[in-house]
Amino acid sequence: MGDCQSLGDCDDKRIARIYEYLDGALSREDLVEIKDHLDGCTDCAHEYDLECVIRSVVKRSCKEAAPETLKSAILARLHEGHPAEV
């Protein structure tokens, strides 16, 4: 496994391609190229793994609902602190 970033082969464009890979926004040929690259580049593979974790946490947190008591408390504070404008 190589470390292509230390050789100057990986840059912001390569990292952007990893995001496109995760989004499924690449052609079949580009998918193969990025997959092969991830298999041989520890830096890019780390970036890929990190982005997978971030996306998983965001997805999971978007499914969680705030408790009704928290919503009510926030709304009450908003109404107390900001009188209605006429």
N, CA and C atoms as a LAMMPS dump frame, in Angstrom:
ITEM: TIMESTEP
0
ITEM: NUMBER OF ATOMS
258
ITEM: BOX BOUNDS ff ff ff
-5.0000000000000000e+02 5.0000000000000000e+02
-5.0000000000000000e+02 5.0000000000000000e+02
-5.0000000000000000e+02 5.0000000000000000e+02
ITEM: ATOMS id mol type element x y z
1 1 1 N 0.832 -1.175 0
2 1 2 C 0 0 0
3 1 3 C 0.876 1.236 0
4 2 1 N 0.546 2.156 -0.857
5 2 2 C 1.351 3.357 -0.968
6 2 3 C 0.728 4.532 -0.256
7 3 1 N 1.539 5.539 -0.113
8 3 2 C 1.095 6.789 0.475
9 3 3 C 1.284 7.845 -0.596
10 4 1 N 0.321 7.967 -1.494
11 4 2 C 0.513 8.803 -2.678
12 4 3 C 0.493 10.29 -2.357
13 5 1 N -0.095 10.685 -1.224
14 5 2 C -0.112 12.106 -0.91
15 5 3 C 1.31 12.6 -0.652
16 6 1 N 2.14 11.776 -0.035
17 6 2 C 3.514 12.181 0.203
18 6 3 C 4.289 12.288 -1.11
19 7 1 N 3.81 11.627 -2.133
20 7 2 C 4.436 11.708 -3.452
21 7 3 C 3.844 12.825 -4.306
22 8 1 N 2.81 13.473 -3.791
23 8 2 C 2.201 14.583 -4.509
24 8 3 C 1.135 14.177 -5.51
25 9 1 N 0.695 12.926 -5.495
26 9 2 C -0.296 12.451 -6.453
27 9 3 C -1.731 12.751 -6.025
28 10 1 N -1.97 12.938 -4.74
29 10 2 C -3.325 13.205 -4.251
30 10 3 C -3.453 14.683 -3.928
31 11 1 N -4.533 15.256 -4.376
32 11 2 C -4.791 16.664 -4.118
33 11 3 C -6.277 16.834 -3.858
34 12 1 N -6.731 18.071 -3.778
35 12 2 C -8.146 18.333 -3.498
36 12 3 C -9.06 17.733 -4.56
37 13 1 N -8.603 17.694 -5.799
38 13 2 C -9.434 17.103 -6.861
39 13 3 C -9.626 15.614 -6.617
40 14 1 N -8.58 14.94 -6.189
41 14 2 C -8.674 13.499 -5.909
42 14 3 C -9.632 13.274 -4.737
43 15 1 N -9.517 14.111 -3.706
44 15 2 C -10.399 13.984 -2.548
45 15 3 C -11.847 14.243 -2.967
46 16 1 N -12.072 15.226 -3.821
47 16 2 C -13.423 15.508 -4.321
48 16 3 C -13.97 14.293 -5.061
49 17 1 N -13.113 13.576 -5.753
50 17 2 C -13.545 12.364 -6.466
51 17 3 C -14 11.293 -5.479
52 18 1 N -13.376 11.252 -4.314
53 18 2 C -13.796 10.3 -3.291
54 18 3 C -15.219 10.622 -2.836
55 19 1 N -15.516 11.904 -2.664
56 19 2 C -16.869 12.3 -2.278
57 19 3 C -17.862 11.936 -3.385
58 20 1 N -17.483 12.149 -4.623
59 20 2 C -18.347 11.77 -5.748
60 20 3 C -18.547 10.251 -5.767
61 21 1 N -17.499 9.514 -5.447
62 21 2 C -17.567 8.057 -5.362
63 21 3 C -18.612 7.657 -4.317
64 22 1 N -18.553 8.281 -3.144
65 22 2 C -19.508 7.983 -2.079
66 22 3 C -20.93 8.366 -2.466
67 23 1 N -21.06 9.426 -3.256
68 23 2 C -22.38 9.895 -3.688
69 23 3 C -22.934 9.08 -4.846
70 24 1 N -22.126 8.208 -5.433
71 24 2 C -22.565 7.435 -6.589
72 24 3 C -22.696 8.288 -7.835
73 25 1 N -21.865 9.329 -7.92
74 25 2 C -21.978 10.296 -9.015
75 25 3 C -20.907 10.11 -10.087
76 26 1 N -20.335 8.92 -10.174
77 26 2 C -19.27 8.675 -11.147
78 26 3 C -19.701 7.631 -12.174
79 27 1 N -19.048 7.684 -13.307
80 27 2 C -19.278 6.656 -14.328
81 27 3 C -18.691 5.332 -13.845
82 28 1 N -19.04 4.269 -14.494
83 28 2 C -18.529 2.947 -14.127
84 28 3 C -17.003 2.912 -14.169
85 29 1 N -16.413 3.514 -15.201
86 29 2 C -14.959 3.523 -15.34
87 29 3 C -14.309 4.309 -14.202
88 30 1 N -14.922 5.46 -13.864
89 30 2 C -14.384 6.272 -12.778
90 30 3 C -14.528 5.564 -11.432
91 31 1 N -15.628 4.83 -11.256
92 31 2 C -15.811 4.061 -10.026
93 31 3 C -14.681 3.052 -9.849
94 32 1 N -14.342 2.359 -10.912
95 32 2 C -13.27 1.363 -10.869
96 32 3 C -11.937 2.042 -10.563
97 33 1 N -11.688 3.177 -11.197
98 33 2 C -10.429 3.891 -10.996
99 33 3 C -10.285 4.346 -9.543
100 34 1 N -11.346 4.916 -8.975
101 34 2 C -11.29 5.386 -7.591
102 34 3 C -11.167 4.203 -6.637
103 35 1 N -11.912 3.131 -6.879
104 35 2 C -11.824 1.939 -6.027
105 35 3 C -10.402 1.395 -6.03
106 36 1 N -9.797 1.294 -7.198
107 36 2 C -8.41 0.822 -7.291
108 36 3 C -7.468 1.752 -6.536
109 37 1 N -7.71 3.046 -6.673
110 37 2 C -6.862 4.016 -5.983
111 37 3 C -6.989 3.864 -4.466
112 38 1 N -8.228 3.725 -3.973
113 38 2 C -8.437 3.56 -2.535
114 38 3 C -7.769 2.294 -2.01
115 39 1 N -7.733 1.263 -2.837
116 39 2 C -7.082 0.013 -2.429
117 39 3 C -5.573 0.173 -2.266
118 40 1 N -4.989 1.181 -2.943
119 40 2 C -3.544 1.337 -2.897
120 40 3 C -3.038 2.572 -2.192
121 41 1 N -3.914 3.407 -1.693
122 41 2 C -3.489 4.672 -1.09
123 41 3 C -4.027 4.78 0.332
124 42 1 N -3.138 4.708 1.301
125 42 2 C -3.573 4.751 2.695
126 42 3 C -4.176 6.099 3.073
127 43 1 N -3.638 7.192 2.548
128 43 2 C -4.183 8.513 2.873
129 43 3 C -5.605 8.67 2.346
130 44 1 N -5.818 8.308 1.115
131 44 2 C -7.157 8.433 0.531
132 44 3 C -8.124 7.444 1.166
133 45 1 N -7.645 6.244 1.487
134 45 2 C -8.497 5.262 2.158
135 45 3 C -8.919 5.79 3.531
136 46 1 N -8.005 6.465 4.223
137 46 2 C -8.341 7.072 5.515
138 46 3 C -9.391 8.163 5.329
139 47 1 N -9.231 8.998 4.321
140 47 2 C -10.202 10.056 4.031
141 47 3 C -11.571 9.451 3.727
142 48 1 N -11.587 8.379 2.947
143 48 2 C -12.821 7.663 2.612
144 48 3 C -13.485 7.134 3.881
145 49 1 N -12.704 6.467 4.735
146 49 2 C -13.249 5.903 5.976
147 49 3 C -13.812 6.994 6.881
148 50 1 N -13.082 8.093 6.999
149 50 2 C -13.542 9.21 7.821
150 50 3 C -14.858 9.775 7.295
151 51 1 N -14.957 9.953 5.988
152 51 2 C -16.184 10.482 5.395
153 51 3 C -17.346 9.51 5.599
154 52 1 N -17.087 8.209 5.547
155 52 2 C -18.141 7.219 5.802
156 52 3 C -18.665 7.342 7.232
157 53 1 N -17.767 7.533 8.183
158 53 2 C -18.175 7.689 9.578
159 53 3 C -18.996 8.966 9.745
160 54 1 N -18.54 10.058 9.167
161 54 2 C -19.256 11.334 9.27
162 54 3 C -20.654 11.204 8.684
163 55 1 N -20.755 10.618 7.509
164 55 2 C -22.062 10.461 6.866
165 55 3 C -22.985 9.573 7.702
166 56 1 N -22.44 8.548 8.315
167 56 2 C -23.236 7.649 9.141
168 56 3 C -23.778 8.378 10.374
169 57 1 N -22.937 9.163 11.019
170 57 2 C -23.356 9.907 12.208
171 57 3 C -24.418 10.944 11.843
172 58 1 N -24.203 11.658 10.744
173 58 2 C -25.173 12.663 10.314
174 58 3 C -26.508 12.002 9.995
175 59 1 N -26.464 10.896 9.269
176 59 2 C -27.701 10.192 8.907
177 59 3 C -28.443 9.732 10.153
178 60 1 N -27.701 9.176 11.096
179 60 2 C -28.321 8.68 12.324
180 60 3 C -28.908 9.833 13.139
181 61 1 N -28.194 10.943 13.231
182 61 2 C -28.679 12.06 14.049
183 61 3 C -29.879 12.751 13.409
184 62 1 N -30 12.665 12.11
185 62 2 C -31.147 13.281 11.437
186 62 3 C -32.431 12.498 11.686
187 63 1 N -32.322 11.266 12.101
188 63 2 C -33.494 10.435 12.361
189 63 3 C -33.999 10.587 13.787
190 64 1 N -33.162 11.131 14.671
191 64 2 C -33.55 11.284 16.06
192 64 3 C -34.426 12.522 16.224
193 65 1 N -35.502 12.369 16.959
194 65 2 C -36.41 13.494 17.213
195 65 3 C -36.123 14.066 18.597
196 66 1 N -36.206 15.375 18.692
197 66 2 C -36.051 16.027 19.995
198 66 3 C -37.261 15.704 20.857
199 67 1 N -37.055 15.531 22.158
200 67 2 C -38.197 15.277 23.045
201 67 3 C -39.162 16.461 23.032
202 68 1 N -40.439 16.179 23.175
203 68 2 C -41.459 17.227 23.171
204 68 3 C -41.206 18.258 24.268
205 69 1 N -40.698 17.799 25.417
206 69 2 C -40.428 18.743 26.512
207 69 3 C -39.352 19.75 26.118
208 70 1 N -38.353 19.309 25.365
209 70 2 C -37.312 20.217 24.903
210 70 3 C -37.882 21.218 23.902
211 71 1 N -38.679 20.731 22.978
212 71 2 C -39.307 21.627 21.992
213 71 3 C -40.156 22.685 22.691
214 72 1 N -40.957 22.265 23.671
215 72 2 C -41.823 23.195 24.39
216 72 3 C -41.003 24.225 25.158
217 73 1 N -39.925 23.779 25.792
218 73 2 C -39.081 24.7 26.556
219 73 3 C -38.426 25.736 25.652
220 74 1 N -37.962 25.326 24.498
221 74 2 C -37.332 26.248 23.546
222 74 3 C -38.346 27.269 23.05
223 75 1 N -39.521 26.797 22.668
224 75 2 C -40.566 27.712 22.192
225 75 3 C -40.981 28.701 23.27
226 76 1 N -41.111 28.242 24.514
227 76 2 C -41.487 29.124 25.621
228 76 3 C -40.43 30.202 25.828
229 77 1 N -39.169 29.826 25.787
230 77 2 C -38.089 30.815 25.946
231 77 3 C -38.082 31.814 24.801
232 78 1 N -38.338 31.346 23.617
233 78 2 C -38.372 32.25 22.469
234 78 3 C -39.489 33.275 22.621
235 79 1 N -40.631 32.819 23.055
236 79 2 C -41.776 33.717 23.222
237 79 3 C -41.557 34.698 24.373
238 80 1 N -40.891 34.261 25.432
239 80 2 C -40.616 35.126 26.575
240 80 3 C -39.613 36.219 26.223
241 81 1 N -38.602 35.868 25.479
242 81 2 C -37.518 36.788 25.186
243 81 3 C -37.791 37.745 24.041
244 82 1 N -38.759 37.449 23.195
245 82 2 C -39.027 38.259 22.014
246 82 3 C -40.534 38.513 21.899
247 83 1 N -40.986 39.661 22.416
248 83 2 C -42.425 39.944 22.274
249 83 3 C -42.831 40.047 20.821
250 84 1 N -44.036 39.663 20.558
251 84 2 C -44.555 39.702 19.184
252 84 3 C -44.592 41.14 18.672
253 85 1 N -44.175 41.301 17.419
254 85 2 C -44.21 42.62 16.773
255 85 3 C -45.555 42.814 16.106
256 86 1 N -46.04 44.041 16.144
257 86 2 C -47.332 44.34 15.54
258 86 3 C -47.135 44.952 14.187
